[in-house]
């Protein structure tokens, strides 16, 4: 099973930017959908953004125009560029890879993002 390791979280002021990275321990099939999810205290985990092997992206309405997901298949890495951060973006952010054919899925350990007002 592939291991995913997130990095890039931290504390930032409102209006600032962060870039999250998610590195996979082995080659990720282009069939796999890569995604970023987040979970705030007391809330359910929610999809933030996803990207297919072909580069098709999907975003939660709350982050459209502010966040950008990208994928480097050669480096087995997916990124989340977060701009114009808001306090409500505060959460633990998780990386996920999902194979829609085999229905297998793997999660990273999460990285904390805290946005101060």
N, C-alpha and C positions, 0 to 999 in steps of 0.2 A: 504494500500500500504506500502511496506517495505521502511524504511528509511536507507540510507547508509551514514556512517560517515568515511571520510578518515582522516588519520593522518600520520605523519612521514616526511612530506616535509621539505624543508629548503634550506640553502645555503651551498654548498660544492665546494671544489676545483676540477678541472679536475683530473680524476684518482681516485677520492674518491668513497664512497659508501653511499647509503641510503636505508632504508627499509620502504616501505609504507604499511600501514594497512588499511583495509576497514571492518568496523564492521557493520553488519546488525541488525536491530531492532527486527527481528523475524527470525524464522527458514526459511532458504532458501532451497527450494526443490532441490533435487539432479538432477532434470531435468534441472534446470536453469544453463545457462552458465554464469560464472562470468568473467568480463573483466576489464582491465585497458586501458584507452584511455588518450590521451594528446592533448593539444591545445596550440600551441605557438602563440605569437602575430601576427596577420595578416594571420594566417594559419587556415586551416580546422582541425577539430578534427579528430584524427587518432587512429586506434587501435594499441595498444602497445603489449598486450598479452591477451590471454583468456584461460580459463580452464573449462572443463566440470565437471559434478559431478563425473564422473568416473576417472578423472585425466588426460584426454587428453589435451595437451597444444598446443597453437599456438602462434607464435611470429612474429612481424614485422621483416623484414630482417635487419633493422637498429639496432636492439637490440639483435639479436641472439648471444648467447655466452656470453652476458654481463648481461642480465636480467633473473630472474627466477620468475615465478608466481607459487604460491602454495595456497592451500585451506584447511581450517580446518572446515569441515562440523559440527563438534560438537560445535565449537565456533561461527559458522556463520560468519566466517572471511576469507578474502582473502588477500594475501600478494603479494608484488612485491619487490623482492630483486634486487637492481640496483647496479652493480659494474662497475668499469672502466668508470665512468661517463664522458661525453663530454659536452662541451658548447652547442652543438646542441640538447642535451637532455633537455635543459631549456624549461619549459612549465608548464601549470597547468595540473595536472594529476587527472583524474576522474575515479571513480569506477562505474561499471555498472553491473546490473543483468538482465538477459533476459530469459524469458520462451519461448522456441521455439514452444510450443503447443498453448498457449494462446496469444502469441506474445505481452505480456506485458513486460515493461521494466522500470527500475528505475535507477536514477542517484544520485550520491553523489554531494556534493557542490564543490568538488575539493580541491586540495592541491598544493601549489606552490613549484616547484623544480627549483632551480637556480644553475647552474654550472658555476663557474668562471674559466677563462683561466689563 
